[in-house]
Amino acid sequence: QVLGDAAPRLLLADAAGRAALGPEALVDVSVVDLETATPAWAELSASDPEPRALGLTARHLAYVIYTSGSTGTPKGVMVEHHSLVNLGLAQLVLFGVCSNSRVVQFASFGFDASAWELVMAFGAGAALHLPADEFRQASNKLSDYLRREAITHATLPPALLQASREPGCLASQVLILAGELPKAELVRSLASASIVNAYGPTEAAVCATVWSCPDDFDGPVVPIGRPIANTRVYLLDGHGGPVPFGAVGELCIGGAGVARGYLNRPDLTAERFIASPFVEGDRLYRTGDLARYLPDGNLEFLGRNDDQVKIRGFRIEPGEIAARLCEHAWVREAVVVARQDRAGDKHLVAYVVCAPEAGSDDDDG
């Protein structure tokens, strides 16, 4: 599905990739086999061509990454090079990344946080550490890995830390919490590291605001902080006007990080990416997130103005899951909601109305 939507000029694939896609999907794309004895690039120059000679600029795409869609079809977010460069330069200043730093690549490559980790390391000439999946999936193994590799910078979802019996053991010199709002108790339990809470949608080049936890933090709310460099944040009401200080509004993001839009979705792009009424030539991304300013000027995240939810750091459109359930012959209608258990953890629950083909509950089988 992604291959058909993105229509790449070139595809790098090994035998497993070819088998997964099937021959039909590879008809209209040039494939470079990574396992061939003589790779296609063997005779090419060792130096890169001059980008300007090829007509490339900072406004060309750095990547397209897919995120959840309410209709059951994921949507590709188009992020340009200047947005990624702005993110990387901001990281170096905010987190003190240098050539001696050791950054862990925790996020999967299908998640935009992976770009955050890659740019953080490569932008500073730091070491990028790639743990095996077994270390990512178990907090006790991950803590051993972080210590053994002397990791200085780690970006982890709060859910992973909250599942650990000793979350403080997972701390590196700089621990960045991202993907969902952390609980205040969790942040206080991580006092051994420099804690940063990062917020941002895929459509704003991963991160738009950050909050650095002070040593004496004792508040009930973990803010999402203030905008990173060259980023503008507005809290707007239903008419597109700024809300009063302290009032709740939709968080809209402008500046260097705003994506080009959604690939092959001009209707959705026009709905979510709008011209800024505040800065000529700027564009705003309407996040659908609700927030307000705290008295100290930091932003407090207050949830969504639609059905979208975040569970264990993953952005989920319940409508996408409901649409997939309704594809089954036995399901006539479906609705999916996020329910909290007693510990405050969210889980997805689906309710379905069966189609006649499903038969009665009393039927055998």
Secondary structure, DSSP 8 states (H G I E B T S, - for coil): -HHHHH--SEEEE-HHHHHHH-GGGGTTSEEEETT-SS-TTTTS-SS---GGGGT--TTSEEEEEEE--TTSS-EEEEEEHHHHHHHHHHHHHHH---TT-EEE--S-TTSTHHHHHHHHHHHHT-EEE---HHHHS-HHHHHHHHHHTT-SEEEE-HHHHHHSS-GGGG--SEEEE-SS---HHHHHTTTTSEEEEEE--GGGTS-SEEEE--TT---S----BEE-TTEEEEEE-TTS-B--TTS-EEEEEEETT---EETT-HHHHHHHEEE-SSSTT-EEEEEEEEEEE-TTS-EEEEEESSS-EEETTEEE-HHHHHHHHTTSTTEEEEEEEEEE-TTS-EEEEEEEEE-GGG--TTS--
